[in-house]
Amino acid sequence: MARGIARAVSFGGRATAGWCSYRRITVAVCLGNLVAALLVLRSLTAPGSFAPTAPNRGGGGVVQYTEEQIKSVKESIRIRREAEPVELVQAVKKLRKVFAREEKRRKELPLVLKQKISYDILRRLQDLGDNGSLAQQRVVESWRTEKLKDIKSASTQNQSNLDLSSEETRLLKRALEFNWQMLMEDIGLWIPEEVIHTVHDDKPENEPEEEEIIAGPPLSPQCNAELHTDYDGAAVRWGLTHHKESAADCCQACLDQAKNAKPGELKCNIWVYCPSEFGCFSPDKYEHKHQECWLKQADQPKLNFKDKYSESYRDAHPTAPVVVPWMSGVISA
């Protein structure tokens, strides 16, 4: 029993001695880390720790550069200056000055004066009636010229008959002379430009007209195709429900119907086709579309329309085009 107690006491003494040794080592390591951290912190905060040291050439403190290095530095400075958008910066500055000046002029013109101008111009336009934009432009320009003339005449005679103060007269004169477009915008006056379209016909007088291209296969001579033509006749087959891919197919349908007609039935001898992708005009109430194929019969074929609709017809039918869009033909026996 005493021997066991002695061994336990001996083991406890060794454990205590080991624990004290581990503790001493840990404290020593921490102290070493602390000293290292203080040294690093001192080196970072010391003045001139990162200042580059100039090379000591010949014992002096001045850095000497070679001719090649100086040339490279000058070239770099020149390239950097040339890369700057100098012209763009100057243009932006000029635009800012122009905008500021125009905005100043716009604000200087009183609202009451703008209203007087707009009412005066509107009265002139109402007297003009419903005329084209070119006539309106002339009236407005005539008003501007007259108003400037009155202002200059009044300033020469040192009197004003425009019911305006001297300051308003001065502002109006400057706006009419130098800022007319902006003044028109301010009073809400906008007149569209009138475009005059002139057709230049350089074709010689005796040169034949170019033949129109007809979509689809060529037509048989038996079809007697005529462009921009509409023949009258009794309907053998309504085109509203009878469409063909081409004029040749429409003519062939007429030939086939006449060949296969039963006794007592009408035999087709006229075909009328709509080649226009936008449809074809007709005075009836129906909408005639592309590829309509009308089969007709007439003992004495008679033309409805040829080449162009007359001016009197177009006056009576405002939706009628100038040129007859249909094409047709009378089948030869």
C-alpha positions in Angstrom: 0.0 0.0 0.0 2.8 2.4 0.9 4.7 1.4 -2.2 1.6 2.2 -4.5 1.3 5.6 -2.8 4.9 6.3 -3.4 4.6 5.5 -7.1 1.5 7.8 -7.4 3.4 10.6 -5.8 6.3 10.1 -8.1 4.1 10.1 -11.2 2.3 13.3 -10.0 5.7 15.0 -9.6 6.8 14.1 -13.1 3.5 15.4 -14.6 3.8 18.7 -12.7 7.3 19.1 -13.9 6.2 18.4 -17.5 3.4 20.9 -17.3 5.7 23.6 -16.0 8.2 22.9 -18.9 5.4 23.2 -21.6 4.2 26.4 -20.1 7.7 27.9 -20.1 8.1 27.0 -23.8 4.8 28.6 -24.7 5.6 31.8 -22.9 9.0 31.9 -24.6 7.5 31.5 -28.1 4.9 34.3 -27.4 7.7 36.6 -26.2 9.6 35.9 -29.4 6.7 36.7 -31.6 6.0 39.9 -29.7 9.6 41.1 -30.2 9.5 40.3 -33.9 6.2 42.2 -34.3 7.6 45.2 -32.6 10.7 45.2 -34.8 8.5 45.0 -38.0 6.3 47.8 -36.7 9.3 50.0 -36.0 10.7 49.4 -39.5 7.4 50.3 -41.1 6.9 53.5 -39.1 10.5 54.7 -39.3 10.8 57.9 -41.5 12.4 57.4 -44.9 12.1 53.6 -44.7 10.6 53.3 -48.2 12.3 56.3 -49.7 14.3 55.3 -52.7 18.0 55.9 -52.4 19.5 57.8 -55.2 22.5 56.2 -56.7 25.7 57.7 -55.6 27.5 58.6 -58.9 30.7 60.4 -58.4 29.9 61.2 -54.8 27.1 63.7 -55.7 23.3 63.6 -54.9 22.1 64.6 -58.5 20.9 61.7 -60.7 22.5 61.8 -64.1 20.4 60.7 -67.1 21.7 59.7 -70.5 20.7 61.4 -73.7 18.6 58.4 -74.7 16.6 58.5 -71.5 15.9 62.2 -71.8 14.8 61.7 -75.4 12.4 58.9 -74.3 10.9 61.1 -71.6 10.3 64.0 -74.1 8.7 61.6 -76.6 6.4 60.2 -73.9 5.3 63.8 -73.0 4.7 64.7 -76.6 2.6 61.6 -77.3 0.5 62.2 -74.2 -0.2 65.8 -75.2 -1.1 64.8 -78.8 -3.5 62.2 -77.4 -5.5 64.8 -75.6 -8.7 65.8 -77.5 -7.9 69.5 -77.6 -10.1 70.3 -80.5 -13.0 68.4 -79.0 -12.6 70.3 -75.7 -12.5 73.6 -77.5 -15.6 72.7 -79.5 -17.5 71.8 -76.4 -16.6 75.1 -74.7 -17.8 77.0 -77.8 -21.1 75.1 -77.8 -21.6 75.8 -74.1 -21.1 79.5 -74.8 -23.5 79.4 -77.7 -26.2 77.5 -75.7 -25.8 79.9 -72.8 -26.1 82.9 -75.0 -29.2 81.5 -76.7 -30.8 80.6 -73.4 -30.1 84.1 -72.2 -31.8 85.5 -75.3 -34.8 83.1 -74.8 -35.3 84.2 -71.2 -35.0 87.9 -72.0 -38.1 88.0 -74.3 -41.2 88.5 -72.0 -44.1 86.1 -72.2 -46.6 89.0 -72.9 -44.5 90.0 -75.9 -44.5 86.4 -77.2 -48.3 86.2 -76.9 -48.7 89.5 -78.9 -46.5 88.1 -81.7 -48.4 84.8 -81.8 -51.8 86.5 -81.9 -50.7 88.8 -84.7 -49.3 86.0 -86.8 -52.4 83.8 -86.2 -54.6 86.6 -87.5 -52.5 86.8 -90.7 -52.7 83.0 -91.2 -56.5 83.0 -90.6 -57.0 85.6 -93.3 -55.0 83.4 -95.6 -57.4 80.5 -95.4 -56.6 76.9 -96.3 -53.6 77.2 -98.4 -50.3 75.3 -98.7 -47.4 75.6 -96.4 -45.4 77.6 -98.9 -48.0 80.3 -98.8 -48.0 80.3 -95.0 -44.2 80.6 -95.0 -44.5 83.6 -97.3 -47.1 85.3 -95.1 -45.0 84.7 -91.9 -41.9 86.0 -93.6 -43.8 89.0 -94.9 -45.0 89.7 -91.4 -41.4 89.5 -90.0 -40.1 91.9 -92.7 -42.9 94.4 -92.1 -42.4 94.3 -88.3 -38.7 94.9 -88.7 -39.3 97.8 -91.0 -41.7 99.4 -88.6 -39.3 99.0 -85.7 -36.4 100.5 -87.6 -38.6 103.3 -88.9 -39.9 104.1 -85.3 -36.3 104.0 -83.9 -35.2 106.5 -86.6 -38.0 108.9 -85.8 -37.5 108.4 -82.0 -41.1 107.2 -81.6 -43.0 103.9 -81.4 -46.3 103.1 -82.9 -46.2 99.4 -82.0 -47.7 99.8 -78.5 -44.4 98.5 -77.1 -41.9 99.9 -74.6 -38.5 100.8 -75.8 -37.0 97.8 -74.0 -39.6 95.4 -75.6 -38.9 97.0 -79.0 -35.2 96.4 -78.6 -35.8 92.8 -77.6 -38.2 92.2 -80.5 -35.8 93.7 -83.0 -33.0 91.4 -81.9 -35.2 88.3 -81.9 -36.6 89.0 -85.4 -33.1 89.7 -86.8 -30.9 87.1 -85.1 -33.1 84.6 -83.3 -36.2 84.1 -85.5 -36.2 80.3 -85.5 -36.0 80.2 -81.7 -38.8 82.7 -81.4 -41.0 80.6 -83.7 -40.4 77.6 -81.5 -41.2 79.6 -78.3 -44.6 80.7 -79.7 -45.4 77.2 -81.0 -45.3 78.1 -84.7 -44.2 75.3 -87.0 -44.9 75.3 -90.8 -43.7 72.1 -92.6 -41.4 72.6 -95.6 -43.1 72.2 -98.9 -41.3 69.8 -101.1 -41.4 70.5 -104.8 -40.8 67.3 -106.7 -39.6 67.8 -110.3 -39.5 64.7 -112.6 -36.7 64.9 -115.1 -37.4 62.9 -118.2 -34.1 62.4 -120.0 -35.5 59.8 -122.4 -35.3 60.7 -126.1 -38.6 61.5 -127.8 -38.4 58.6 -130.3 -37.2 55.9 -127.9 -39.8 53.2 -127.5 -41.3 52.6 -124.0 -39.8 49.7 -122.0 -42.1 46.6 -121.9 -43.5 45.7 -118.5 -42.4 42.4 -117.1 -45.4 40.0 -116.5 -44.8 37.5 -113.7 -45.1 33.8 -114.6 -44.7 31.8 -117.9 -45.1 33.6 -121.2 -48.6 33.9 -122.6 -49.7 32.1 -125.7 -50.4 34.3 -128.8 -53.9 33.0 -128.6 -54.4 34.9 -125.4 -54.0 38.3 -127.0 -52.8 39.8 -123.7 -53.3 43.6 -123.2 -51.7 45.4 -120.3 -53.7 48.0 -118.4 -57.0 46.9 -119.9 -60.4 45.8 -118.6 -62.9 44.2 -120.9 -66.6 44.0 -120.2 -68.7 40.8 -120.5 -71.0 38.3 -118.8 -69.3 36.5 -115.9 -68.6 32.9 -116.7 -66.4 32.5 -113.5 -66.2 35.0 -110.7 -62.7 36.1 -110.0 -63.4 36.8 -106.3 -63.3 33.0 -105.7 -61.1 32.1 -108.7 -57.4 32.9 -108.3 -54.6 31.8 -110.6 -50.8 32.0 -110.1 -50.2 33.9 -113.3 -51.8 35.6 -116.3 -50.9 32.6 -118.4 -52.8 30.3 -116.0 -55.8 32.6 -116.2 -55.8 32.6 -120.0 -55.4 28.8 -120.0 -58.4 28.5 -117.6 -60.5 30.4 -120.1 -59.4 28.2 -123.0 -60.1 25.0 -120.9 -63.6 26.3 -119.9 -64.5 27.1 -123.5 -63.3 23.6 -124.6 -65.1 21.7 -121.9 -68.3 23.8 -121.7 -71.6 21.8 -121.9 -74.3 22.6 -124.4 -76.2 25.7 -123.4 -73.4 27.0 -121.1 -71.5 30.2 -121.7 -68.2 29.7 -123.3 -65.3 31.9 -122.1 -63.7 34.2 -124.7 -62.5 37.0 -122.4 -60.1 36.7 -119.4 -59.3 39.5 -117.0 -56.5 39.1 -114.5 -55.2 41.2 -111.5 -51.4 41.2 -111.6 -50.8 43.8 -108.9 -49.7 42.7 -105.4 -51.7 45.6 -104.0 -55.0 44.6 -105.6 -56.9 46.1 -108.4 -59.4 49.0 -108.4 -63.0 48.5 -109.5 -66.0 50.7 -109.0 -68.1 48.0 -107.4 -68.4 47.3 -103.7 -66.0 44.3 -103.7 -62.3 44.3 -102.8 -60.4 42.8 -105.7 -57.1 41.2 -104.7 -54.0 40.0 -106.4 -54.3 37.0 -108.8 -58.0 37.3 -109.3 -59.0 35.6 -112.6 -62.3 36.6 -114.2 -63.6 34.5 -117.1 -66.1 36.4 -119.2 -68.1 36.0 -122.4 -69.3 38.6 -124.9 -70.3 38.2 -128.6 -69.0 41.7 -129.2 -66.2 42.4 -126.6 -66.2 45.9 -125.4 -63.6 47.8 -123.4 -64.4 49.1 -119.9 -61.1 50.9 -119.4 -57.9 51.2 -121.3 -54.4 52.5 -120.2 -55.6 55.3 -117.8 -58.7 56.4 -116.0 -60.0 59.7 -117.2 -59.7 62.7 -115.0 -63.5 63.1 -114.8 -63.8 59.4 -113.8 -61.2 59.9 -111.0 -63.1 63.0 -109.8 -66.2 60.9 -109.5 -64.2 58.0 -107.9 -61.5 59.5 -105.6 -60.0 56.0 -104.9 -59.3 55.3 -108.5 -55.6 55.2 -109.6 -54.3 56.9 -112.6 -53.3 53.7 -114.5 -55.7 50.8 -115.0 -54.2 47.9 -113.0 -56.0 45.1 -114.8 -54.7 43.1 -117.7 -57.0 41.1 -120.0 -57.4 39.5 -123.4 -59.9 38.3 -126.0 -59.3 34.7 -127.0 -58.9 34.4 -130.8 -61.0 31.8 -132.4 
